[in-house]
Amino acid sequence: MRQSPVSRREFLKKTVAGCAAFTIGFPSIALSKTTLKIGYLPILDHLALMVSHVRENDSLREISVEPMRFKSWRAAVNALKSGVIDGAFLLSNLAMDQFAKGVDIRSVLVAHRNGSGITVKKDSPINSPADLKGKNIGIPAKISTHTALLDKYLRQGGLSLTDVNTRGIAPPNMIPALKENRIDAFIVAEPFCAKAETEGIGRTLVLSKDILSNHICCTVVVRNQVLKANPTGIREWVGSLKRNGSFIDQDKVKNGGKTIARLARKYVKFDEKIIIAGMMNPNDRVTYTDMNPEIADYQAILDMSRDAGLIGNIDLSKFVDNSFYKNISRIPGLELKFRATFKKLGE
């Protein structure tokens, strides 16, 4: 039996539909994505991961990100070393130290800038670096950006880390430790400083941005094996992180951070008002727009960490890989183009 000829319009519809299915991923012939397990802590330093995941993960073509929450930096590092996770949002000098110890990772992006503070009890007589002499101070990890920042702050009062007692405490346990007088102060990422203030337990002695202006803290690291296996997918994800970092700062200005607080709440388990307080007042308390992995910024943290006696020298040219940031790959508006084509053909 002779088949009826296919009209030009029907042919185009089928052709575009087939291309759309192949490229966008219709269930029938969808290309498999690489699952990327990424470790994070429930802190505002890692907002770009959370916002990217909720807003764009389903639309990524080659990568499917699976955020994995950890309570402490030690747990995140152990998971990274053992291969349980493919990458992590990790403290920059902690990541440098792991790299120096042979963990085959690279830093592909800056996670944020600023974002921490030193908190004391609300009625504490501590008002300056010199007042911290002999005090018990909570730190999230011995090798951390926070410990290096603490040392830099102490030096403003003629002190150093040797003049205080530092105690490693997981971020979620900082406020209870302060409340129970087990420590006199803590330095940690937001929103724990803001939470202590909001609950009337503590007050912020100094924000990290006022210790070292516009400093980097956490960095996005990925196992080198993963980078080599799917560089296009990593660039796609890095592009998403960059876009959503800018989106976070834009929402802070335009909407007081309300959209971000709503999106991030399930990842960090904080009330929205706590998340907003940790991002704002002032607006540069923590920022996300400038995520460019410039070696000079890493060098500043490395120098500060070496001054504090935390780590030795590291070849940053081998640790930092900015090629993914510089060569972000995506096809802008691909799905919208297909929708427009379908609409036109259906007219």
BALOBA-1460 file (C-alpha; in Angstrom, 3 decimals):
// residues 347
<rec num="1" residu="m" x="0.000" y="0.000" z="0.000"/>
<rec num="2" residu="r" x="1.334" y="3.361" z="-0.931"/>
<rec num="3" residu="q" x="1.840" y="5.697" z="2.012"/>
<rec num="4" residu="s" x="0.509" y="9.220" z="1.956"/>
<rec num="5" residu="p" x="3.204" y="11.806" z="1.349"/>
<rec num="6" residu="v" x="4.394" y="13.683" z="4.445"/>
<rec num="7" residu="s" x="3.817" y="17.396" z="4.246"/>
<rec num="8" residu="r" x="6.696" y="19.792" z="4.721"/>
<rec num="9" residu="r" x="5.146" y="21.087" z="7.935"/>
<rec num="10" residu="e" x="4.812" y="17.569" z="9.389"/>
<rec num="11" residu="f" x="8.364" y="16.725" z="8.374"/>
<rec num="12" residu="l" x="9.724" y="19.838" z="10.114"/>
<rec num="13" residu="k" x="7.713" y="19.143" z="13.229"/>
<rec num="14" residu="k" x="9.098" y="15.622" z="13.473"/>
<rec num="15" residu="t" x="12.637" y="16.765" z="12.761"/>
<rec num="16" residu="v" x="12.590" y="19.500" z="15.390"/>
<rec num="17" residu="a" x="10.907" y="17.201" z="17.884"/>
<rec num="18" residu="g" x="13.613" y="14.620" z="17.351"/>
<rec num="19" residu="c" x="16.367" y="17.184" z="17.818"/>
<rec num="20" residu="a" x="14.696" y="18.540" z="20.917"/>
<rec num="21" residu="a" x="14.336" y="15.072" z="22.397"/>
<rec num="22" residu="f" x="17.969" y="14.273" z="21.709"/>
<rec num="23" residu="t" x="19.346" y="17.560" z="23.013"/>
<rec num="24" residu="i" x="17.047" y="18.413" z="25.881"/>
<rec num="25" residu="g" x="16.437" y="14.889" z="27.021"/>
<rec num="26" residu="f" x="12.983" y="13.465" z="26.344"/>
<rec num="27" residu="p" x="12.588" y="10.278" z="28.436"/>
<rec num="28" residu="s" x="12.454" y="7.972" z="25.408"/>
<rec num="29" residu="i" x="15.955" y="8.700" z="24.142"/>
<rec num="30" residu="a" x="17.469" y="10.813" z="26.926"/>
<rec num="31" residu="l" x="21.220" y="10.877" z="27.205"/>
<rec num="32" residu="s" x="22.463" y="9.756" z="30.610"/>
<rec num="33" residu="k" x="23.924" y="12.456" z="32.830"/>
<rec num="34" residu="t" x="26.997" y="12.230" z="35.000"/>
<rec num="35" residu="t" x="25.993" y="12.271" z="38.663"/>
<rec num="36" residu="l" x="28.178" y="14.654" z="40.618"/>
<rec num="37" residu="k" x="28.092" y="14.170" z="44.395"/>
<rec num="38" residu="i" x="29.110" y="17.432" z="46.049"/>
<rec num="39" residu="g" x="29.711" y="17.865" z="49.772"/>
<rec num="40" residu="y" x="28.641" y="20.990" z="51.632"/>
<rec num="41" residu="l" x="27.966" y="22.244" z="55.131"/>
<rec num="42" residu="p" x="24.725" y="23.987" z="56.185"/>
<rec num="43" residu="i" x="26.282" y="27.448" z="56.032"/>
<rec num="44" residu="l" x="25.662" y="30.466" z="53.831"/>
<rec num="45" residu="d" x="29.120" y="30.111" z="52.265"/>
<rec num="46" residu="h" x="27.615" y="27.371" z="50.115"/>
<rec num="47" residu="l" x="24.465" y="29.125" z="48.932"/>
<rec num="48" residu="a" x="25.508" y="29.063" z="45.274"/>
<rec num="49" residu="l" x="25.398" y="25.261" z="45.309"/>
<rec num="50" residu="m" x="21.939" y="25.238" z="46.865"/>
<rec num="51" residu="v" x="20.413" y="27.905" z="44.631"/>
<rec num="52" residu="s" x="21.956" y="26.408" z="41.487"/>
<rec num="53" residu="h" x="20.604" y="22.992" z="42.433"/>
<rec num="54" residu="v" x="17.042" y="24.100" z="43.002"/>
<rec num="55" residu="r" x="16.876" y="26.498" z="40.039"/>
<rec num="56" residu="e" x="18.878" y="24.778" z="37.271"/>
<rec num="57" residu="n" x="19.859" y="21.208" z="38.095"/>
<rec num="58" residu="d" x="17.048" y="19.674" z="36.054"/>
<rec num="59" residu="s" x="18.016" y="21.737" z="32.998"/>
<rec num="60" residu="l" x="21.717" y="20.811" z="33.021"/>
<rec num="61" residu="r" x="22.418" y="18.590" z="30.030"/>
<rec num="62" residu="e" x="25.456" y="16.596" z="31.124"/>
<rec num="63" residu="i" x="25.617" y="16.886" z="34.903"/>
<rec num="64" residu="s" x="23.172" y="15.960" z="37.631"/>
<rec num="65" residu="v" x="24.358" y="17.356" z="40.947"/>
<rec num="66" residu="e" x="23.593" y="15.571" z="44.203"/>
<rec num="67" residu="p" x="24.355" y="17.841" z="47.193"/>
<rec num="68" residu="m" x="25.450" y="15.899" z="50.280"/>
<rec num="69" residu="r" x="25.252" y="17.703" z="53.615"/>
<rec num="70" residu="f" x="27.929" y="17.239" z="56.289"/>
<rec num="71" residu="k" x="27.982" y="18.494" z="59.861"/>
<rec num="72" residu="s" x="31.722" y="19.054" z="60.116"/>
<rec num="73" residu="w" x="34.685" y="19.839" z="57.897"/>
<rec num="74" residu="r" x="36.448" y="16.664" z="59.010"/>
<rec num="75" residu="a" x="33.556" y="14.533" z="57.792"/>
<rec num="76" residu="a" x="33.499" y="16.339" z="54.434"/>
<rec num="77" residu="v" x="37.261" y="15.916" z="53.984"/>
<rec num="78" residu="n" x="37.119" y="12.214" z="54.820"/>
<rec num="79" residu="a" x="34.340" y="11.699" z="52.280"/>
<rec num="80" residu="l" x="36.360" y="13.522" z="49.637"/>
<rec num="81" residu="k" x="39.528" y="11.544" z="50.345"/>
<rec num="82" residu="s" x="37.722" y="8.213" z="50.221"/>
<rec num="83" residu="g" x="35.870" y="9.022" z="46.991"/>
<rec num="84" residu="v" x="32.421" y="8.992" z="48.592"/>
<rec num="85" residu="i" x="31.913" y="12.433" z="47.044"/>
<rec num="86" residu="d" x="33.275" y="13.826" z="43.777"/>
<rec num="87" residu="g" x="33.874" y="17.323" z="45.035"/>
<rec num="88" residu="a" x="33.070" y="19.734" z="47.804"/>
<rec num="89" residu="f" x="32.675" y="23.310" z="48.887"/>
<rec num="90" residu="l" x="35.729" y="23.353" z="51.133"/>
<rec num="91" residu="l" x="37.666" y="25.903" z="53.172"/>
<rec num="92" residu="s" x="40.364" y="27.247" z="50.876"/>
<rec num="93" residu="n" x="43.391" y="26.586" z="53.080"/>
<rec num="94" residu="l" x="41.998" y="23.235" z="54.198"/>
<rec num="95" residu="a" x="41.659" y="22.284" z="50.531"/>
<rec num="96" residu="m" x="45.217" y="23.499" z="49.881"/>
<rec num="97" residu="d" x="46.477" y="21.345" z="52.741"/>
<rec num="98" residu="q" x="44.699" y="18.257" z="51.419"/>
<rec num="99" residu="f" x="46.126" y="18.910" z="47.963"/>
<rec num="100" residu="a" x="49.624" y="19.178" z="49.451"/>
<rec num="101" residu="k" x="49.061" y="15.857" z="51.210"/>
<rec num="102" residu="g" x="48.329" y="14.118" z="47.928"/>
<rec num="103" residu="v" x="44.547" y="14.337" z="47.540"/>
<rec num="104" residu="d" x="44.122" y="14.747" z="43.770"/>
<rec num="105" residu="i" x="41.754" y="17.724" z="43.694"/>
<rec num="106" residu="r" x="41.655" y="21.054" z="41.919"/>
<rec num="107" residu="s" x="39.947" y="24.302" z="42.817"/>
<rec num="108" residu="v" x="37.722" y="25.381" z="39.929"/>
<rec num="109" residu="l" x="35.796" y="28.250" z="41.484"/>
<rec num="110" residu="v" x="35.593" y="30.610" z="44.449"/>
<rec num="111" residu="a" x="32.443" y="29.813" z="46.443"/>
<rec num="112" residu="h" x="31.914" y="33.284" z="47.957"/>
<rec num="113" residu="r" x="33.679" y="36.220" z="49.565"/>
<rec num="114" residu="n" x="33.606" y="37.351" z="53.206"/>
<rec num="115" residu="g" x="30.869" y="35.619" z="55.205"/>
<rec num="116" residu="s" x="32.238" y="34.976" z="58.714"/>
<rec num="117" residu="g" x="32.639" y="36.775" z="62.011"/>
<rec num="118" residu="i" x="33.869" y="36.552" z="65.585"/>
<rec num="119" residu="t" x="31.005" y="36.272" z="68.047"/>
<rec num="120" residu="v" x="31.132" y="36.809" z="71.819"/>
<rec num="121" residu="k" x="28.403" y="36.587" z="74.454"/>
<rec num="122" residu="k" x="25.921" y="39.434" z="74.415"/>
<rec num="123" residu="d" x="27.109" y="40.811" z="77.777"/>
<rec num="124" residu="s" x="30.789" y="39.988" z="77.254"/>
<rec num="125" residu="p" x="33.399" y="42.621" z="78.195"/>
<rec num="126" residu="i" x="35.431" y="41.586" z="75.124"/>
<rec num="127" residu="n" x="35.607" y="44.537" z="72.727"/>
<rec num="128" residu="s" x="39.014" y="44.334" z="71.057"/>
<rec num="129" residu="p" x="41.676" y="41.862" z="69.912"/>
<rec num="130" residu="a" x="43.655" y="42.403" z="73.125"/>
<rec num="131" residu="d" x="40.611" y="41.421" z="75.199"/>
<rec num="132" residu="l" x="40.791" y="37.901" z="73.755"/>
<rec num="133" residu="k" x="44.068" y="37.083" z="75.506"/>
<rec num="134" residu="g" x="43.786" y="33.787" z="77.375"/>
<rec num="135" residu="k" x="40.222" y="33.201" z="76.174"/>
<rec num="136" residu="n" x="38.731" y="29.971" z="74.840"/>
<rec num="137" residu="i" x="37.742" y="30.454" z="71.219"/>
<rec num="138" residu="g" x="35.770" y="28.015" z="69.070"/>
<rec num="139" residu="i" x="37.045" y="27.375" z="65.556"/>
<rec num="140" residu="p" x="35.441" y="25.075" z="62.950"/>
<rec num="141" residu="a" x="38.746" y="23.330" z="62.179"/>
<rec num="142" residu="k" x="42.405" y="23.823" z="63.059"/>
<rec num="143" residu="i" x="43.310" y="24.374" z="59.425"/>
<rec num="144" residu="s" x="40.605" y="26.785" z="58.367"/>
<rec num="145" residu="t" x="40.243" y="30.221" z="56.888"/>
<rec num="146" residu="h" x="38.688" y="31.182" z="60.202"/>
<rec num="147" residu="t" x="41.745" y="30.233" z="62.223"/>
<rec num="148" residu="a" x="43.953" y="32.265" z="59.879"/>
<rec num="149" residu="l" x="41.574" y="35.240" z="60.132"/>
<rec num="150" residu="l" x="41.535" y="34.920" z="63.915"/>
<rec num="151" residu="d" x="45.341" y="35.069" z="64.011"/>
<rec num="152" residu="k" x="45.328" y="38.143" z="61.764"/>
<rec num="153" residu="y" x="42.786" y="39.838" z="64.025"/>
<rec num="154" residu="l" x="44.751" y="38.985" z="67.171"/>
<rec num="155" residu="r" x="47.878" y="40.517" z="65.669"/>
<rec num="156" residu="q" x="46.062" y="43.859" z="65.590"/>
<rec num="157" residu="g" x="46.224" y="43.725" z="69.398"/>
<rec num="158" residu="g" x="49.790" y="42.472" z="69.592"/>
<rec num="159" residu="l" x="48.718" y="38.857" z="70.099"/>
<rec num="160" residu="s" x="48.701" y="35.644" z="68.059"/>
<rec num="161" residu="l" x="47.138" y="32.197" z="68.205"/>
<rec num="162" residu="t" x="49.617" y="31.250" z="70.937"/>
<rec num="163" residu="d" x="47.895" y="33.731" z="73.267"/>
<rec num="164" residu="v" x="44.461" y="32.081" z="73.086"/>
<rec num="165" residu="n" x="43.022" y="28.597" z="73.490"/>
<rec num="166" residu="t" x="41.386" y="27.418" z="70.269"/>
<rec num="167" residu="r" x="38.909" y="24.550" z="70.338"/>
<rec num="168" residu="g" x="37.671" y="22.733" z="67.263"/>
<rec num="169" residu="i" x="33.868" y="22.705" z="67.248"/>
<rec num="170" residu="a" x="31.479" y="21.787" z="64.443"/>
<rec num="171" residu="p" x="29.599" y="24.929" z="63.315"/>
<rec num="172" residu="p" x="26.144" y="23.767" z="64.535"/>
<rec num="173" residu="n" x="27.600" y="23.294" z="68.043"/>
<rec num="174" residu="m" x="29.133" y="26.767" z="68.323"/>
<rec num="175" residu="i" x="26.140" y="28.594" z="69.803"/>
<rec num="176" residu="p" x="25.390" y="25.941" z="72.473"/>
<rec num="177" residu="a" x="29.070" y="25.995" z="73.484"/>
<rec num="178" residu="l" x="28.947" y="29.785" z="73.860"/>
<rec num="179" residu="k" x="25.663" y="29.692" z="75.749"/>
<rec num="180" residu="e" x="27.006" y="27.076" z="78.187"/>
<rec num="181" residu="n" x="30.210" y="29.102" z="78.788"/>
<rec num="182" residu="r" x="32.430" y="26.361" z="77.380"/>
<rec num="183" residu="i" x="33.961" y="29.005" z="75.124"/>
<rec num="184" residu="d" x="34.256" y="32.782" z="75.357"/>
<rec num="185" residu="a" x="33.963" y="33.428" z="71.634"/>
<rec num="186" residu="f" x="33.782" y="31.681" z="68.283"/>
<rec num="187" residu="i" x="34.675" y="32.430" z="64.702"/>
<rec num="188" residu="v" x="32.566" y="30.698" z="62.094"/>
<rec num="189" residu="a" x="30.585" y="31.142" z="58.901"/>
<rec num="190" residu="e" x="27.138" y="32.694" z="58.713"/>
<rec num="191" residu="p" x="24.377" y="32.337" z="59.642"/>
<rec num="192" residu="f" x="25.652" y="31.237" z="63.071"/>
<rec num="193" residu="c" x="26.811" y="34.740" z="64.026"/>
<rec num="194" residu="a" x="23.460" y="36.162" z="62.932"/>
<rec num="195" residu="k" x="21.596" y="33.353" z="64.726"/>
<rec num="196" residu="a" x="23.428" y="34.059" z="67.992"/>
<rec num="197" residu="e" x="22.480" y="37.731" z="67.667"/>
<rec num="198" residu="t" x="18.854" y="37.014" z="66.759"/>
<rec num="199" residu="e" x="18.436" y="34.647" z="69.713"/>
<rec num="200" residu="g" x="19.958" y="37.189" z="72.103"/>
<rec num="201" residu="i" x="22.861" y="34.915" z="73.017"/>
<rec num="202" residu="g" x="25.750" y="36.691" z="71.327"/>
<rec num="203" residu="r" x="26.928" y="39.780" z="69.506"/>
<rec num="204" residu="t" x="29.300" y="40.073" z="66.600"/>
<rec num="205" residu="l" x="32.671" y="41.437" z="67.677"/>
<rec num="206" residu="v" x="33.947" y="41.836" z="64.137"/>
<rec num="207" residu="l" x="32.949" y="40.645" z="60.684"/>
<rec num="208" residu="s" x="35.608" y="38.859" z="58.645"/>
<rec num="209" residu="k" x="35.300" y="41.443" z="55.872"/>
<rec num="210" residu="d" x="36.676" y="43.985" z="58.359"/>
<rec num="211" residu="i" x="39.672" y="41.760" z="59.102"/>
<rec num="212" residu="l" x="40.553" y="41.160" z="55.447"/>
<rec num="213" residu="s" x="38.457" y="43.014" z="52.896"/>
<rec num="214" residu="n" x="36.751" y="40.991" z="50.145"/>
<rec num="215" residu="h" x="38.588" y="37.818" z="51.117"/>
<rec num="216" residu="i" x="37.836" y="34.383" z="49.714"/>
<rec num="217" residu="c" x="36.988" y="31.629" z="52.158"/>
<rec num="218" residu="c" x="35.467" y="28.477" z="50.719"/>
<rec num="219" residu="t" x="36.421" y="27.162" z="47.319"/>
<rec num="220" residu="v" x="34.827" y="24.636" z="44.985"/>
<rec num="221" residu="v" x="37.098" y="21.616" z="44.603"/>
<rec num="222" residu="v" x="36.584" y="18.593" z="42.359"/>
<rec num="223" residu="r" x="38.544" y="15.377" z="42.090"/>
<rec num="224" residu="n" x="40.914" y="15.576" z="39.135"/>
<rec num="225" residu="q" x="39.663" y="12.245" z="37.788"/>
<rec num="226" residu="v" x="36.160" y="13.711" z="37.506"/>
<rec num="227" residu="l" x="37.449" y="16.862" z="35.809"/>
<rec num="228" residu="k" x="39.156" y="14.785" z="33.146"/>
<rec num="229" residu="a" x="36.189" y="12.450" z="32.651"/>
<rec num="230" residu="n" x="33.622" y="15.150" z="31.873"/>
<rec num="231" residu="p" x="35.167" y="18.615" z="31.394"/>
<rec num="232" residu="t" x="32.176" y="19.844" z="29.389"/>
<rec num="233" residu="g" x="29.807" y="18.909" z="32.182"/>
<rec num="234" residu="i" x="31.984" y="20.602" z="34.787"/>
<rec num="235" residu="r" x="32.046" y="23.799" z="32.738"/>
<rec num="236" residu="e" x="28.291" y="23.627" z="32.462"/>
<rec num="237" residu="w" x="27.952" y="23.303" z="36.255"/>
<rec num="238" residu="v" x="30.512" y="26.036" z="36.937"/>
<rec num="239" residu="g" x="28.479" y="28.295" z="34.653"/>
<rec num="240" residu="s" x="25.362" y="27.531" z="36.666"/>
<rec num="241" residu="l" x="27.131" y="28.313" z="39.942"/>
<rec num="242" residu="k" x="28.375" y="31.616" z="38.552"/>
<rec num="243" residu="r" x="24.928" y="32.637" z="37.289"/>
<rec num="244" residu="n" x="23.267" y="31.767" z="40.559"/>
<rec num="245" residu="g" x="25.949" y="33.501" z="42.588"/>
<rec num="246" residu="s" x="25.034" y="36.691" z="40.758"/>
<rec num="247" residu="f" x="21.350" y="35.908" z="41.256"/>
<rec num="248" residu="i" x="21.886" y="35.711" z="45.036"/>
<rec num="249" residu="d" x="23.452" y="39.169" z="45.219"/>
<rec num="250" residu="q" x="20.780" y="40.599" z="42.927"/>
<rec num="251" residu="d" x="18.024" y="39.191" z="45.133"/>
<rec num="252" residu="k" x="19.653" y="40.734" z="48.200"/>
<rec num="253" residu="v" x="19.422" y="44.160" z="46.571"/>
<rec num="254" residu="k" x="16.049" y="43.806" z="44.862"/>
<rec num="255" residu="n" x="14.162" y="41.610" z="47.314"/>
<rec num="256" residu="g" x="16.022" y="41.762" z="50.605"/>
<rec num="257" residu="g" x="17.200" y="38.178" z="50.123"/>
<rec num="258" residu="k" x="13.713" y="36.749" z="50.593"/>
<rec num="259" residu="t" x="13.773" y="34.580" z="47.466"/>
<rec num="260" residu="i" x="17.142" y="33.098" z="48.388"/>
<rec num="261" residu="a" x="16.065" y="32.411" z="51.961"/>
<rec num="262" residu="r" x="13.038" y="30.509" z="50.695"/>
<rec num="263" residu="l" x="15.080" y="28.449" z="48.225"/>
<rec num="264" residu="a" x="17.901" y="27.658" z="50.649"/>
<rec num="265" residu="r" x="15.888" y="26.811" z="53.722"/>
<rec num="266" residu="k" x="15.639" y="23.058" z="53.069"/>
<rec num="267" residu="y" x="19.401" y="22.809" z="52.544"/>
<rec num="268" residu="v" x="20.516" y="24.655" z="55.677"/>
<rec num="269" residu="k" x="17.526" y="24.050" z="57.990"/>
<rec num="270" residu="f" x="17.430" y="27.627" z="59.306"/>
<rec num="271" residu="d" x="14.454" y="29.950" z="59.555"/>
<rec num="272" residu="e" x="14.263" y="32.350" z="56.642"/>
<rec num="273" residu="k" x="14.781" y="35.367" z="58.899"/>
<rec num="274" residu="i" x="18.077" y="33.866" z="60.136"/>
<rec num="275" residu="i" x="19.264" y="33.273" z="56.566"/>
<rec num="276" residu="i" x="18.403" y="36.851" z="55.609"/>
<rec num="277" residu="a" x="20.163" y="38.234" z="58.688"/>
<rec num="278" residu="g" x="23.272" y="36.224" z="57.810"/>
<rec num="279" residu="m" x="23.371" y="37.623" z="54.274"/>
<rec num="280" residu="m" x="22.528" y="41.243" z="55.035"/>
<rec num="281" residu="n" x="23.368" y="44.054" z="57.448"/>
<rec num="282" residu="p" x="25.585" y="45.090" z="55.765"/>
<rec num="283" residu="n" x="24.945" y="43.957" z="52.221"/>
<rec num="284" residu="d" x="28.552" y="42.848" z="51.733"/>
<rec num="285" residu="r" x="28.498" y="40.653" z="54.834"/>
<rec num="286" residu="v" x="28.862" y="37.806" z="52.344"/>
<rec num="287" residu="t" x="28.915" y="38.123" z="48.551"/>
<rec num="288" residu="y" x="28.732" y="35.712" z="45.626"/>
<rec num="289" residu="t" x="29.085" y="37.648" z="42.363"/>
<rec num="290" residu="d" x="32.890" y="37.531" z="42.089"/>
<rec num="291" residu="m" x="33.645" y="33.804" z="41.962"/>
<rec num="292" residu="n" x="36.634" y="34.099" z="39.649"/>
<rec num="293" residu="p" x="39.432" y="31.786" z="40.890"/>
<rec num="294" residu="e" x="42.331" y="34.219" z="40.765"/>
<rec num="295" residu="i" x="45.592" y="32.878" z="42.192"/>
<rec num="296" residu="a" x="46.286" y="36.222" z="43.915"/>
<rec num="297" residu="d" x="43.233" y="35.736" z="46.159"/>
<rec num="298" residu="y" x="44.351" y="32.224" z="47.097"/>
<rec num="299" residu="q" x="47.839" y="33.579" z="47.752"/>
<rec num="300" residu="a" x="46.437" y="36.040" z="50.296"/>
<rec num="301" residu="i" x="44.860" y="33.174" z="52.238"/>
<rec num="302" residu="l" x="47.991" y="31.049" z="51.885"/>
<rec num="303" residu="d" x="50.219" y="33.856" z="53.210"/>
<rec num="304" residu="m" x="47.892" y="34.475" z="56.145"/>
<rec num="305" residu="s" x="47.758" y="30.746" z="56.902"/>
<rec num="306" residu="r" x="51.547" y="30.424" z="56.788"/>
<rec num="307" residu="d" x="51.907" y="33.406" z="59.136"/>
<rec num="308" residu="a" x="49.603" y="31.576" z="61.547"/>
<rec num="309" residu="g" x="51.694" y="28.407" z="61.267"/>
<rec num="310" residu="l" x="48.824" y="26.369" z="59.830"/>
<rec num="311" residu="i" x="50.275" y="25.113" z="56.522"/>
<rec num="312" residu="g" x="53.440" y="25.250" z="54.471"/>
<rec num="313" residu="n" x="54.063" y="26.472" z="50.958"/>
<rec num="314" residu="i" x="51.882" y="25.179" z="48.111"/>
<rec num="315" residu="d" x="52.179" y="25.429" z="44.342"/>
<rec num="316" residu="l" x="48.955" y="27.274" z="43.663"/>
<rec num="317" residu="s" x="49.473" y="27.109" z="39.897"/>
<rec num="318" residu="k" x="48.866" y="23.360" z="40.140"/>
<rec num="319" residu="f" x="46.036" y="23.611" z="42.671"/>
<rec num="320" residu="v" x="43.925" y="26.302" z="40.999"/>
<rec num="321" residu="d" x="42.374" y="25.476" z="37.626"/>
<rec num="322" residu="n" x="40.555" y="28.500" z="36.224"/>
<rec num="323" residu="s" x="40.056" y="26.991" z="32.762"/>
<rec num="324" residu="f" x="36.519" y="25.884" z="33.584"/>
<rec num="325" residu="y" x="35.563" y="29.377" z="34.710"/>
<rec num="326" residu="k" x="37.121" y="30.966" z="31.632"/>
<rec num="327" residu="n" x="35.513" y="28.525" z="29.199"/>
<rec num="328" residu="i" x="32.011" y="28.106" z="30.525"/>
<rec num="329" residu="s" x="30.040" y="26.066" z="28.010"/>
<rec num="330" residu="r" x="26.313" y="26.317" z="27.577"/>
<rec num="331" residu="i" x="23.837" y="26.827" z="24.754"/>
<rec num="332" residu="p" x="21.830" y="29.896" z="25.791"/>
<rec num="333" residu="g" x="18.082" y="29.575" z="25.516"/>
<rec num="334" residu="l" x="18.148" y="26.224" z="23.727"/>
<rec num="335" residu="e" x="14.862" y="25.002" z="25.128"/>
<rec num="336" residu="l" x="13.204" y="28.361" z="24.493"/>
<rec num="337" residu="k" x="14.347" y="28.218" z="20.867"/>
<rec num="338" residu="f" x="12.704" y="24.832" z="20.396"/>
<rec num="339" residu="r" x="9.499" y="26.051" z="22.008"/>
<rec num="340" residu="a" x="9.446" y="29.062" z="19.691"/>
<rec num="341" residu="t" x="9.979" y="26.769" z="16.682"/>
<rec num="342" residu="f" x="7.132" y="24.484" z="17.757"/>
<rec num="343" residu="k" x="4.841" y="27.453" z="18.222"/>
<rec num="344" residu="k" x="5.665" y="28.811" z="14.780"/>
<rec num="345" residu="l" x="5.081" y="25.452" z="13.101"/>
<rec num="346" residu="g" x="1.763" y="25.056" z="14.806"/>
<rec num="347" residu="e" x="0.431" y="28.335" z="13.499"/>
